Amino acid sequence: MRSYAIDSPHAMARIVALAMLVDGGLDKSELELVSRYGIVQKLRLEEDEFEQIVHHLCEDMLQCSDAAHYGQIELNPEMLDSLLDEIQDQQLQKLLLAWMVAIVDADSRVSDGEAVLISRALERWMLDLVTLGDARMSVKSTLASSSSAMPAPTERRPSILETHY
């Protein structure tokens, strides 16, 4: 599995990508949430950089997973911990937790993989259910208010995520 610098935008983007993929695929509602609220821009990344991180995560998961059962890829707990450990700043952890919860909640259902990711992040980052509740409320208000404050989009080439999902 590739590694990124501690607390880097790339490490954070990989956690966002993991939240999007952990249920087995890229869901349109999750992609729309990430796009609508400008999460990639908030990470100070370009769309193509984020796409590359998603691509690398997929490659790494295929190479490093325990096994593929009926098309499902499972990361072992140590691998998941190594990804989560690249985020050490507590404020960044809380922000990522809020984004992860929003992404997981985007399709109005929680898969087993999503539940494992959220619970593992809570445990690894030593956060509690109160923090999870605060993260849910925070992300709804922060993302909702920031969406209206986002600048008008500039003319750009659509990303592969937008054109394929």
Secondary structure, DSSP 8 states (H G I E B T S, - for coil): -----TT-HHHHHHHHHHHHHTTSS--HHHHHHHHHTTHHHHTT--HHHHHHHHHHHHHHHHHH-S-EETTEE---HHHHHHHHTT---HHHHHHHHHHHHHHHHTTT---HHHHHHHHHHHHHTT--HHHHHHHHHHHHHHHHHHHHHS---------HHHHH-
